[in-house]
Amino acid sequence: MSDNSQKMSYHAGEAKGQAQEKASGMMDMANNAAQSTKETMQDASQNGQAKAQGAADAVKNATGMNN
């Protein structure tokens, strides 16, 4: 009976370890996705700022306010 109990305990520990490893992998993937999204948003923000500055400069040039 003890042998069976030890096997069950071993398998339970093995399953727990696998579940923890899978959860860790999922957290890594979520963190990577969040970092990628953050970088994409920063790039988009910088691109938008550059376009807005370009548009403002174009208006100034067209109206002669840039002189």
Predicted model as a PDB file, atoms N, CA, C, CB and O in Angstrom, pLDDT in the B-factor column:
MODEL        1                                                                  
ATOM      1  N   MET A   1       0.821  -1.192   0.000  1.00 50.00           N  
ATOM      2  CA  MET A   1       0.000   0.000   0.000  1.00 50.00           C  
ATOM      3  C   MET A   1       0.866   1.258   0.000  1.00 50.00           C  
ATOM      4  CB  MET A   1      -0.934  -0.003   1.203  1.00 50.00           C  
ATOM      5  O   MET A   1       0.530   2.258  -0.633  1.00 50.00           O  
ATOM      6  N   SER A   2       1.959   1.191   0.704  1.00 73.00           N  
ATOM      7  CA  SER A   2       2.854   2.337   0.774  1.00 73.00           C  
ATOM      8  C   SER A   2       3.464   2.632  -0.589  1.00 73.00           C  
ATOM      9  CB  SER A   2       3.955   2.092   1.805  1.00 73.00           C  
ATOM     10  O   SER A   2       3.654   3.793  -0.952  1.00 73.00           O  
ATOM     11  N   ASP A   3       3.770   1.584  -1.340  1.00 86.00           N  
ATOM     12  CA  ASP A   3       4.351   1.760  -2.667  1.00 86.00           C  
ATOM     13  C   ASP A   3       3.389   2.508  -3.589  1.00 86.00           C  
ATOM     14  CB  ASP A   3       4.718   0.399  -3.274  1.00 86.00           C  
ATOM     15  O   ASP A   3       3.810   3.378  -4.350  1.00 86.00           O  
ATOM     16  N   ASN A   4       2.119   2.177  -3.525  1.00 88.00           N  
ATOM     17  CA  ASN A   4       1.104   2.835  -4.330  1.00 88.00           C  
ATOM     18  C   ASN A   4       0.962   4.305  -3.920  1.00 88.00           C  
ATOM     19  CB  ASN A   4      -0.241   2.104  -4.194  1.00 88.00           C  
ATOM     20  O   ASN A   4       0.818   5.183  -4.771  1.00 88.00           O  
ATOM     21  N   SER A   5       1.002   4.557  -2.640  1.00 91.00           N  
ATOM     22  CA  SER A   5       0.905   5.917  -2.122  1.00 91.00           C  
ATOM     23  C   SER A   5       2.096   6.753  -2.585  1.00 91.00           C  
ATOM     24  CB  SER A   5       0.825   5.904  -0.588  1.00 91.00           C  
ATOM     25  O   SER A   5       1.944   7.925  -2.929  1.00 91.00           O  
ATOM     26  N   GLN A   6       3.267   6.150  -2.589  1.00 92.00           N  
ATOM     27  CA  GLN A   6       4.464   6.867  -3.043  1.00 92.00           C  
ATOM     28  C   GLN A   6       4.375   7.193  -4.534  1.00 92.00           C  
ATOM     29  CB  GLN A   6       5.729   6.035  -2.759  1.00 92.00           C  
ATOM     30  O   GLN A   6       4.777   8.274  -4.964  1.00 92.00           O  
ATOM     31  N   LYS A   7       3.850   6.257  -5.313  1.00 92.00           N  
ATOM     32  CA  LYS A   7       3.693   6.490  -6.749  1.00 92.00           C  
ATOM     33  C   LYS A   7       2.719   7.636  -6.998  1.00 92.00           C  
ATOM     34  CB  LYS A   7       3.205   5.210  -7.458  1.00 92.00           C  
ATOM     35  O   LYS A   7       2.960   8.498  -7.843  1.00 92.00           O  
ATOM     36  N   MET A   8       1.623   7.635  -6.256  1.00 94.00           N  
ATOM     37  CA  MET A   8       0.629   8.696  -6.413  1.00 94.00           C  
ATOM     38  C   MET A   8       1.229  10.041  -6.021  1.00 94.00           C  
ATOM     39  CB  MET A   8      -0.627   8.399  -5.564  1.00 94.00           C  
ATOM     40  O   MET A   8       1.006  11.048  -6.693  1.00 94.00           O  
ATOM     41  N   SER A   9       1.981  10.052  -4.944  1.00 93.00           N  
ATOM     42  CA  SER A   9       2.621  11.282  -4.497  1.00 93.00           C  
ATOM     43  C   SER A   9       3.621  11.778  -5.532  1.00 93.00           C  
ATOM     44  CB  SER A   9       3.315  11.067  -3.152  1.00 93.00           C  
ATOM     45  O   SER A   9       3.690  12.971  -5.825  1.00 93.00           O  
ATOM     46  N   TYR A  10       4.397  10.843  -6.081  1.00 93.00           N  
ATOM     47  CA  TYR A  10       5.376  11.198  -7.109  1.00 93.00           C  
ATOM     48  C   TYR A  10       4.684  11.808  -8.319  1.00 93.00           C  
ATOM     49  CB  TYR A  10       6.192   9.965  -7.530  1.00 93.00           C  
ATOM     50  O   TYR A  10       5.110  12.849  -8.820  1.00 93.00           O  
ATOM     51  N   HIS A  11       3.622  11.168  -8.790  1.00 93.00           N  
ATOM     52  CA  HIS A  11       2.905  11.651  -9.972  1.00 93.00           C  
ATOM     53  C   HIS A  11       2.236  13.001  -9.702  1.00 93.00           C  
ATOM     54  CB  HIS A  11       1.856  10.623 -10.414  1.00 93.00           C  
ATOM     55  O   HIS A  11       2.168  13.856 -10.585  1.00 93.00           O  
ATOM     56  N   ALA A  12       1.747  13.180  -8.484  1.00 94.00           N  
ATOM     57  CA  ALA A  12       1.139  14.466  -8.132  1.00 94.00           C  
ATOM     58  C   ALA A  12       2.203  15.563  -8.160  1.00 94.00           C  
ATOM     59  CB  ALA A  12       0.464  14.395  -6.729  1.00 94.00           C  
ATOM     60  O   ALA A  12       1.957  16.659  -8.664  1.00 94.00           O  
ATOM     61  N   GLY A  13       3.372  15.269  -7.624  1.00 93.00           N  
ATOM     62  CA  GLY A  13       4.465  16.252  -7.648  1.00 93.00           C  
ATOM     63  C   GLY A  13       4.922  16.545  -9.065  1.00 93.00           C  
ATOM     64  O   GLY A  13       5.226  17.687  -9.409  1.00 93.00           O  
ATOM     65  N   GLU A  14       4.965  15.510  -9.877  1.00 96.00           N  
ATOM     66  CA  GLU A  14       5.360  15.672 -11.274  1.00 96.00           C  
ATOM     67  C   GLU A  14       4.349  16.561 -12.013  1.00 96.00           C  
ATOM     68  CB  GLU A  14       5.475  14.291 -11.969  1.00 96.00           C  
ATOM     69  O   GLU A  14       4.735  17.455 -12.767  1.00 96.00           O  
ATOM     70  N   ALA A  15       3.077  16.312 -11.792  1.00 95.00           N  
ATOM     71  CA  ALA A  15       2.027  17.111 -12.434  1.00 95.00           C  
ATOM     72  C   ALA A  15       2.095  18.562 -11.964  1.00 95.00           C  
ATOM     73  CB  ALA A  15       0.633  16.518 -12.133  1.00 95.00           C  
ATOM     74  O   ALA A  15       1.908  19.486 -12.755  1.00 95.00           O  
ATOM     75  N   LYS A  16       2.362  18.755 -10.684  1.00 95.00           N  
ATOM     76  CA  LYS A  16       2.478  20.114 -10.142  1.00 95.00           C  
ATOM     77  C   LYS A  16       3.643  20.847 -10.802  1.00 95.00           C  
ATOM     78  CB  LYS A  16       2.668  20.076  -8.604  1.00 95.00           C  
ATOM     79  O   LYS A  16       3.519  22.013 -11.178  1.00 95.00           O  
ATOM     80  N   GLY A  17       4.759  20.167 -10.937  1.00 94.00           N  
ATOM     81  CA  GLY A  17       5.924  20.778 -11.579  1.00 94.00           C  
ATOM     82  C   GLY A  17       5.644  21.153 -13.020  1.00 94.00           C  
ATOM     83  O   GLY A  17       6.043  22.223 -13.480  1.00 94.00           O  
ATOM     84  N   GLN A  18       4.954  20.270 -13.735  1.00 95.00           N  
ATOM     85  CA  GLN A  18       4.614  20.557 -15.133  1.00 95.00           C  
ATOM     86  C   GLN A  18       3.664  21.750 -15.221  1.00 95.00           C  
ATOM     87  CB  GLN A  18       3.977  19.319 -15.801  1.00 95.00           C  
ATOM     88  O   GLN A  18       3.797  22.592 -16.110  1.00 95.00           O  
ATOM     89  N   ALA A  19       2.712  21.817 -14.302  1.00 96.00           N  
ATOM     90  CA  ALA A  19       1.763  22.931 -14.310  1.00 96.00           C  
ATOM     91  C   ALA A  19       2.477  24.245 -14.013  1.00 96.00           C  
ATOM     92  CB  ALA A  19       0.638  22.692 -13.284  1.00 96.00           C  
ATOM     93  O   ALA A  19       2.180  25.271 -14.626  1.00 96.00           O  
ATOM     94  N   GLN A  20       3.417  24.213 -13.075  1.00 96.00           N  
ATOM     95  CA  GLN A  20       4.162  25.427 -12.753  1.00 96.00           C  
ATOM     96  C   GLN A  20       5.015  25.872 -13.935  1.00 96.00           C  
ATOM     97  CB  GLN A  20       5.045  25.202 -11.519  1.00 96.00           C  
ATOM     98  O   GLN A  20       5.112  27.065 -14.221  1.00 96.00           O  
ATOM     99  N   GLU A  21       5.624  24.922 -14.615  1.00 95.00           N  
ATOM    100  CA  GLU A  21       6.452  25.245 -15.783  1.00 95.00           C  
ATOM    101  C   GLU A  21       5.599  25.842 -16.895  1.00 95.00           C  
ATOM    102  CB  GLU A  21       7.186  23.988 -16.294  1.00 95.00           C  
ATOM    103  O   GLU A  21       6.003  26.806 -17.546  1.00 95.00           O  
ATOM    104  N   LYS A  22       4.422  25.268 -17.109  1.00 95.00           N  
ATOM    105  CA  LYS A  22       3.525  25.781 -18.145  1.00 95.00           C  
ATOM    106  C   LYS A  22       3.057  27.190 -17.782  1.00 95.00           C  
ATOM    107  CB  LYS A  22       2.308  24.838 -18.333  1.00 95.00           C  
ATOM    108  O   LYS A  22       3.007  28.068 -18.644  1.00 95.00           O  
ATOM    109  N   ALA A  23       2.719  27.408 -16.523  1.00 96.00           N  
ATOM    110  CA  ALA A  23       2.283  28.736 -16.082  1.00 96.00           C  
ATOM    111  C   ALA A  23       3.409  29.750 -16.254  1.00 96.00           C  
ATOM    112  CB  ALA A  23       1.820  28.696 -14.608  1.00 96.00           C  
ATOM    113  O   ALA A  23       3.173  30.884 -16.670  1.00 96.00           O  
ATOM    114  N   SER A  24       4.617  29.342 -15.936  1.00 95.00           N  
ATOM    115  CA  SER A  24       5.760  30.233 -16.094  1.00 95.00           C  
ATOM    116  C   SER A  24       5.958  30.601 -17.561  1.00 95.00           C  
ATOM    117  CB  SER A  24       7.030  29.581 -15.533  1.00 95.00           C  
ATOM    118  O   SER A  24       6.221  31.759 -17.887  1.00 95.00           O  
ATOM    119  N   GLY A  25       5.833  29.624 -18.429  1.00 95.00           N  
ATOM    120  CA  GLY A  25       5.961  29.880 -19.862  1.00 95.00           C  
ATOM    121  C   GLY A  25       4.881  30.822 -20.362  1.00 95.00           C  
ATOM    122  O   GLY A  25       5.147  31.690 -21.193  1.00 95.00           O  
ATOM    123  N   MET A  26       3.674  30.657 -19.864  1.00 95.00           N  
ATOM    124  CA  MET A  26       2.575  31.532 -20.274  1.00 95.00           C  
ATOM    125  C   MET A  26       2.816  32.958 -19.781  1.00 95.00           C  
ATOM    126  CB  MET A  26       1.229  30.999 -19.738  1.00 95.00           C  
ATOM    127  O   MET A  26       2.519  33.920 -20.489  1.00 95.00           O  
ATOM    128  N   MET A  27       3.347  33.094 -18.578  1.00 95.00           N  
ATOM    129  CA  MET A  27       3.661  34.423 -18.051  1.00 95.00           C  
ATOM    130  C   MET A  27       4.751  35.085 -18.889  1.00 95.00           C  
ATOM    131  CB  MET A  27       4.102  34.332 -16.575  1.00 95.00           C  
ATOM    132  O   MET A  27       4.685  36.284 -19.159  1.00 95.00           O  
ATOM    133  N   ASP A  28       5.745  34.315 -19.298  1.00 95.00           N  
ATOM    134  CA  ASP A  28       6.803  34.854 -20.156  1.00 95.00           C  
ATOM    135  C   ASP A  28       6.216  35.358 -21.472  1.00 95.00           C  
ATOM    136  CB  ASP A  28       7.883  33.783 -20.426  1.00 95.00           C  
ATOM    137  O   ASP A  28       6.570  36.437 -21.948  1.00 95.00           O  
ATOM    138  N   MET A  29       5.320  34.572 -22.049  1.00 95.00           N  
ATOM    139  CA  MET A  29       4.701  34.981 -23.316  1.00 95.00           C  
ATOM    140  C   MET A  29       3.869  36.251 -23.120  1.00 95.00           C  
ATOM    141  CB  MET A  29       3.814  33.841 -23.881  1.00 95.00           C  
ATOM    142  O   MET A  29       3.894  37.146 -23.964  1.00 95.00           O  
ATOM    143  N   ALA A  30       3.139  36.329 -22.016  1.00 95.00           N  
ATOM    144  CA  ALA A  30       2.332  37.523 -21.749  1.00 95.00           C  
ATOM    145  C   ALA A  30       3.223  38.742 -21.546  1.00 95.00           C  
ATOM    146  CB  ALA A  30       1.440  37.307 -20.513  1.00 95.00           C  
ATOM    147  O   ALA A  30       2.915  39.828 -22.038  1.00 95.00           O  
ATOM    148  N   ASN A  31       4.321  38.567 -20.827  1.00 95.00           N  
ATOM    149  CA  ASN A  31       5.248  39.682 -20.620  1.00 95.00           C  
ATOM    150  C   ASN A  31       5.868  40.135 -21.934  1.00 95.00           C  
ATOM    151  CB  ASN A  31       6.349  39.285 -19.633  1.00 95.00           C  
ATOM    152  O   ASN A  31       6.017  41.333 -22.174  1.00 95.00           O  
ATOM    153  N   ASN A  32       6.228  39.178 -22.786  1.00 95.00           N  
ATOM    154  CA  ASN A  32       6.792  39.528 -24.089  1.00 95.00           C  
ATOM    155  C   ASN A  32       5.778  40.281 -24.945  1.00 95.00           C  
ATOM    156  CB  ASN A  32       7.264  38.268 -24.820  1.00 95.00           C  
ATOM    157  O   ASN A  32       6.129  41.243 -25.627  1.00 95.00           O  
ATOM    158  N   ALA A  33       4.535  39.848 -24.908  1.00 95.00           N  
ATOM    159  CA  ALA A  33       3.491  40.517 -25.680  1.00 95.00           C  
ATOM    160  C   ALA A  33       3.269  41.933 -25.152  1.00 95.00           C  
ATOM    161  CB  ALA A  33       2.174  39.709 -25.630  1.00 95.00           C  
ATOM    162  O   ALA A  33       3.093  42.870 -25.931  1.00 95.00           O  
ATOM    163  N   ALA A  34       3.276  42.085 -23.840  1.00 95.00           N  
ATOM    164  CA  ALA A  34       3.087  43.413 -23.244  1.00 95.00           C  
ATOM    165  C   ALA A  34       4.245  44.339 -23.619  1.00 95.00           C  
ATOM    166  CB  ALA A  34       2.965  43.306 -21.704  1.00 95.00           C  
ATOM    167  O   ALA A  34       4.027  45.505 -23.948  1.00 95.00           O  
ATOM    168  N   GLN A  35       5.463  43.825 -23.571  1.00 95.00           N  
ATOM    169  CA  GLN A  35       6.627  44.637 -23.932  1.00 95.00           C  
ATOM    170  C   GLN A  35       6.563  45.039 -25.399  1.00 95.00           C  
ATOM    171  CB  GLN A  35       7.931  43.872 -23.647  1.00 95.00           C  
ATOM    172  O   GLN A  35       6.861  46.183 -25.744  1.00 95.00           O  
ATOM    173  N   SER A  36       6.180  44.113 -26.255  1.00 95.00           N  
ATOM    174  CA  SER A  36       6.068  44.403 -27.681  1.00 95.00           C  
ATOM    175  C   SER A  36       5.008  45.476 -27.935  1.00 95.00           C  
ATOM    176  CB  SER A  36       5.728  43.124 -28.462  1.00 95.00           C  
ATOM    177  O   SER A  36       5.213  46.384 -28.741  1.00 95.00           O  
ATOM    178  N   THR A  37       3.885  45.363 -27.246  1.00 94.00           N  
ATOM    179  CA  THR A  37       2.816  46.355 -27.387  1.00 94.00           C  
ATOM    180  C   THR A  37       3.287  47.725 -26.920  1.00 94.00           C  
ATOM    181  CB  THR A  37       1.572  45.925 -26.595  1.00 94.00           C  
ATOM    182  O   THR A  37       3.002  48.741 -27.553  1.00 94.00           O  
ATOM    183  N   LYS A  38       4.006  47.741 -25.811  1.00 94.00           N  
ATOM    184  CA  LYS A  38       4.534  49.008 -25.281  1.00 94.00           C  
ATOM    185  C   LYS A  38       5.469  49.663 -26.297  1.00 94.00           C  
ATOM    186  CB  LYS A  38       5.281  48.773 -23.942  1.00 94.00           C  
ATOM    187  O   LYS A  38       5.377  50.865 -26.546  1.00 94.00           O  
ATOM    188  N   GLU A  39       6.364  48.875 -26.878  1.00 95.00           N  
ATOM    189  CA  GLU A  39       7.307  49.410 -27.858  1.00 95.00           C  
ATOM    190  C   GLU A  39       6.584  49.899 -29.105  1.00 95.00           C  
ATOM    191  CB  GLU A  39       8.344  48.352 -28.234  1.00 95.00           C  
ATOM    192  O   GLU A  39       6.942  50.934 -29.667  1.00 95.00           O  
ATOM    193  N   THR A  40       5.575  49.166 -29.536  1.00 95.00           N  
ATOM    194  CA  THR A  40       4.801  49.575 -30.711  1.00 95.00           C  
ATOM    195  C   THR A  40       4.091  50.893 -30.447  1.00 95.00           C  
ATOM    196  CB  THR A  40       3.781  48.490 -31.095  1.00 95.00           C  
ATOM    197  O   THR A  40       4.058  51.772 -31.308  1.00 95.00           O  
ATOM    198  N   MET A  41       3.525  51.026 -29.258  1.00 94.00           N  
ATOM    199  CA  MET A  41       2.822  52.265 -28.914  1.00 94.00           C  
ATOM    200  C   MET A  41       3.791  53.443 -28.823  1.00 94.00           C  
ATOM    201  CB  MET A  41       2.069  52.100 -27.585  1.00 94.00           C  
ATOM    202  O   MET A  41       3.459  54.553 -29.239  1.00 94.00           O  
ATOM    203  N   GLN A  42       4.979  53.208 -28.284  1.00 94.00           N  
ATOM    204  CA  GLN A  42       5.971  54.276 -28.214  1.00 94.00           C  
ATOM    205  C   GLN A  42       6.383  54.718 -29.617  1.00 94.00           C  
ATOM    206  CB  GLN A  42       7.204  53.816 -27.414  1.00 94.00           C  
ATOM    207  O   GLN A  42       6.499  55.912 -29.892  1.00 94.00           O  
ATOM    208  N   ASP A  43       6.601  53.741 -30.502  1.00 93.00           N  
ATOM    209  CA  ASP A  43       6.965  54.066 -31.888  1.00 93.00           C  
ATOM    210  C   ASP A  43       5.847  54.854 -32.568  1.00 93.00           C  
ATOM    211  CB  ASP A  43       7.269  52.776 -32.686  1.00 93.00           C  
ATOM    212  O   ASP A  43       6.102  55.830 -33.273  1.00 93.00           O  
ATOM    213  N   ALA A  44       4.612  54.421 -32.348  1.00 94.00           N  
ATOM    214  CA  ALA A  44       3.474  55.103 -32.963  1.00 94.00           C  
ATOM    215  C   ALA A  44       3.359  56.530 -32.435  1.00 94.00           C  
ATOM    216  CB  ALA A  44       2.169  54.328 -32.696  1.00 94.00           C  
ATOM    217  O   ALA A  44       3.056  57.455 -33.187  1.00 94.00           O  
ATOM    218  N   SER A  45       3.601  56.699 -31.149  1.00 93.00           N  
ATOM    219  CA  SER A  45       3.531  58.030 -30.544  1.00 93.00           C  
ATOM    220  C   SER A  45       4.601  58.944 -31.129  1.00 93.00           C  
ATOM    221  CB  SER A  45       3.688  57.939 -29.018  1.00 93.00           C  
ATOM    222  O   SER A  45       4.323  60.094 -31.469  1.00 93.00           O  
ATOM    223  N   GLN A  46       5.819  58.434 -31.243  1.00 92.00           N  
ATOM    224  CA  GLN A  46       6.904  59.238 -31.814  1.00 92.00           C  
ATOM    225  C   GLN A  46       6.627  59.577 -33.269  1.00 92.00           C  
ATOM    226  CB  GLN A  46       8.240  58.500 -31.696  1.00 92.00           C  
ATOM    227  O   GLN A  46       6.890  60.695 -33.713  1.00 92.00           O  
ATOM    228  N   ASN A  47       6.094  58.606 -34.015  1.00 91.00           N  
ATOM    229  CA  ASN A  47       5.760  58.833 -35.412  1.00 91.00           C  
ATOM    230  C   ASN A  47       4.666  59.893 -35.523  1.00 91.00           C  
ATOM    231  CB  ASN A  47       5.314  57.519 -36.084  1.00 91.00           C  
ATOM    232  O   ASN A  47       4.728  60.767 -36.388  1.00 91.00           O  
ATOM    233  N   GLY A  48       3.676  59.815 -34.656  1.00 93.00           N  
ATOM    234  CA  GLY A  48       2.587  60.797 -34.662  1.00 93.00           C  
ATOM    235  C   GLY A  48       3.086  62.190 -34.314  1.00 93.00           C  
ATOM    236  O   GLY A  48       2.648  63.179 -34.900  1.00 93.00           O  
ATOM    237  N   GLN A  49       4.004  62.263 -33.356  1.00 92.00           N  
ATOM    238  CA  GLN A  49       4.556  63.561 -32.982  1.00 92.00           C  
ATOM    239  C   GLN A  49       5.342  64.172 -34.139  1.00 92.00           C  
ATOM    240  CB  GLN A  49       5.453  63.423 -31.746  1.00 92.00           C  
ATOM    241  O   GLN A  49       5.254  65.374 -34.390  1.00 92.00           O  
ATOM    242  N   ALA A  50       6.107  63.341 -34.840  1.00 92.00           N  
ATOM    243  CA  ALA A  50       6.884  63.827 -35.980  1.00 92.00           C  
ATOM    244  C   ALA A  50       5.960  64.324 -37.089  1.00 92.00           C  
ATOM    245  CB  ALA A  50       7.809  62.718 -36.514  1.00 92.00           C  
ATOM    246  O   ALA A  50       6.225  65.353 -37.710  1.00 92.00           O  
ATOM    247  N   LYS A  51       4.884  63.594 -37.333  1.00 92.00           N  
ATOM    248  CA  LYS A  51       3.936  64.012 -38.365  1.00 92.00           C  
ATOM    249  C   LYS A  51       3.250  65.319 -37.973  1.00 92.00           C  
ATOM    250  CB  LYS A  51       2.887  62.915 -38.608  1.00 92.00           C  
ATOM    251  O   LYS A  51       3.056  66.200 -38.811  1.00 92.00           O  
ATOM    252  N   ALA A  52       2.889  65.439 -36.706  1.00 93.00           N  
ATOM    253  CA  ALA A  52       2.239  66.671 -36.239  1.00 93.00           C  
ATOM    254  C   ALA A  52       3.195  67.853 -36.362  1.00 93.00           C  
ATOM    255  CB  ALA A  52       1.764  66.518 -34.773  1.00 93.00           C  
ATOM    256  O   ALA A  52       2.790  68.942 -36.766  1.00 93.00           O  
ATOM    257  N   GLN A  53       4.451  67.640 -36.018  1.00 92.00           N  
ATOM    258  CA  GLN A  53       5.428  68.714 -36.144  1.00 92.00           C  
ATOM    259  C   GLN A  53       5.609  69.097 -37.609  1.00 92.00           C  
ATOM    260  CB  GLN A  53       6.775  68.296 -35.527  1.00 92.00           C  
ATOM    261  O   GLN A  53       5.709  70.277 -37.943  1.00 92.00           O  
ATOM    262  N   GLY A  54       5.650  68.100 -38.473  1.00 91.00           N  
ATOM    263  CA  GLY A  54       5.773  68.368 -39.906  1.00 91.00           C  
ATOM    264  C   GLY A  54       4.584  69.145 -40.434  1.00 91.00           C  
ATOM    265  O   GLY A  54       4.743  70.057 -41.246  1.00 91.00           O  
ATOM    266  N   ALA A  55       3.400  68.792 -39.980  1.00 93.00           N  
ATOM    267  CA  ALA A  55       2.200  69.510 -40.410  1.00 93.00           C  
ATOM    268  C   ALA A  55       2.221  70.946 -39.904  1.00 93.00           C  
ATOM    269  CB  ALA A  55       0.935  68.793 -39.913  1.00 93.00           C  
ATOM    270  O   ALA A  55       1.858  71.868 -40.635  1.00 93.00           O  
ATOM    271  N   ALA A  56       2.639  71.139 -38.676  1.00 92.00           N  
ATOM    272  CA  ALA A  56       2.719  72.496 -38.123  1.00 92.00           C  
ATOM    273  C   ALA A  56       3.733  73.330 -38.897  1.00 92.00           C  
ATOM    274  CB  ALA A  56       3.096  72.452 -36.628  1.00 92.00           C  
ATOM    275  O   ALA A  56       3.486  74.499 -39.192  1.00 92.00           O  
ATOM    276  N   ASP A  57       4.870  72.731 -39.224  1.00 91.00           N  
ATOM    277  CA  ASP A  57       5.880  73.447 -40.006  1.00 91.00           C  
ATOM    278  C   ASP A  57       5.356  73.793 -41.391  1.00 91.00           C  
ATOM    279  CB  ASP A  57       7.157  72.612 -40.125  1.00 91.00           C  
ATOM    280  O   ASP A  57       5.633  74.878 -41.902  1.00 91.00           O  
ATOM    281  N   ALA A  58       4.603  72.887 -42.003  1.00 91.00           N  
ATOM    282  CA  ALA A  58       4.041  73.141 -43.330  1.00 91.00           C  
ATOM    283  C   ALA A  58       3.064  74.310 -43.282  1.00 91.00           C  
ATOM    284  CB  ALA A  58       3.339  71.882 -43.871  1.00 91.00           C  
ATOM    285  O   ALA A  58       3.049  75.144 -44.188  1.00 91.00           O  
ATOM    286  N   VAL A  59       2.254  74.376 -42.240  1.00 90.00           N  
ATOM    287  CA  VAL A  59       1.301  75.484 -42.100  1.00 90.00           C  
ATOM    288  C   VAL A  59       2.061  76.785 -41.900  1.00 90.00           C  
ATOM    289  CB  VAL A  59       0.326  75.238 -40.914  1.00 90.00           C  
ATOM    290  O   VAL A  59       1.710  77.805 -42.493  1.00 90.00           O  
ATOM    291  N   LYS A  60       3.091  76.760 -41.077  1.00 88.00           N  
ATOM    292  CA  LYS A  60       3.886  77.970 -40.855  1.00 88.00           C  
ATOM    293  C   LYS A  60       4.531  78.437 -42.155  1.00 88.00           C  
ATOM    294  CB  LYS A  60       4.965  77.719 -39.787  1.00 88.00           C  
ATOM    295  O   LYS A  60       4.537  79.630 -42.457  1.00 88.00           O  
ATOM    296  N   ASN A  61       5.071  77.495 -42.920  1.00 89.00           N  
ATOM    297  CA  ASN A  61       5.683  77.866 -44.188  1.00 89.00           C  
ATOM    298  C   ASN A  61       4.653  78.413 -45.167  1.00 89.00           C  
ATOM    299  CB  ASN A  61       6.395  76.672 -44.795  1.00 89.00           C  
ATOM    300  O   ASN A  61       4.923  79.385 -45.874  1.00 89.00           O  
ATOM    301  N   ALA A  62       3.488  77.801 -45.215  1.00 89.00           N  
ATOM    302  CA  ALA A  62       2.451  78.243 -46.149  1.00 89.00           C  
ATOM    303  C   ALA A  62       1.910  79.609 -45.801  1.00 89.00           C  
ATOM    304  CB  ALA A  62       1.320  77.249 -46.181  1.00 89.00           C  
ATOM    305  O   ALA A  62       1.520  80.372 -46.685  1.00 89.00           O  
ATOM    306  N   THR A  63       1.883  79.926 -44.519  1.00 89.00           N  
ATOM    307  CA  THR A  63       1.327  81.220 -44.091  1.00 89.00           C  
ATOM    308  C   THR A  63       2.400  82.282 -43.901  1.00 89.00           C  
ATOM    309  CB  THR A  63       0.552  81.051 -42.799  1.00 89.00           C  
ATOM    310  O   THR A  63       2.089  83.430 -43.582  1.00 89.00           O  
ATOM    311  N   GLY A  64       3.660  81.908 -44.094  1.00 84.00           N  
ATOM    312  CA  GLY A  64       4.755  82.857 -43.945  1.00 84.00           C  
ATOM    313  C   GLY A  64       5.119  83.125 -42.496  1.00 84.00           C  
ATOM    314  O   GLY A  64       5.842  84.080 -42.213  1.00 84.00           O  
ATOM    315  N   MET A  65       4.641  82.311 -41.579  1.00 80.00           N  
ATOM    316  CA  MET A  65       4.922  82.527 -40.156  1.00 80.00           C  
ATOM    317  C   MET A  65       6.286  81.962 -39.760  1.00 80.00           C  
ATOM    318  CB  MET A  65       3.825  81.889 -39.298  1.00 80.00           C  
ATOM    319  O   MET A  65       6.721  82.137 -38.622  1.00 80.00           O  
ATOM    320  N   ASN A  66       6.950  81.298 -40.674  1.00 71.00           N  
ATOM    321  CA  ASN A  66       8.212  80.630 -40.350  1.00 71.00           C  
ATOM    322  C   ASN A  66       9.400  81.561 -40.545  1.00 71.00           C  
ATOM    323  CB  ASN A  66       8.387  79.380 -41.206  1.00 71.00           C  
ATOM    324  O   ASN A  66      10.538  81.171 -40.281  1.00 71.00           O  
ATOM    325  N   ASN A  67       9.161  82.753 -40.992  1.00 63.00           N  
ATOM    326  CA  ASN A  67      10.264  83.685 -41.255  1.00 63.00           C  
ATOM    327  C   ASN A  67      10.626  84.487 -40.066  1.00 63.00           C  
ATOM    328  CB  ASN A  67       9.925  84.601 -42.366  1.00 63.00           C  
ATOM    329  O   ASN A  67      11.535  85.315 -40.133  1.00 63.00           O  
TER     330      ASN A  67                                                      
ENDMDL                                                                          
END                                                                             
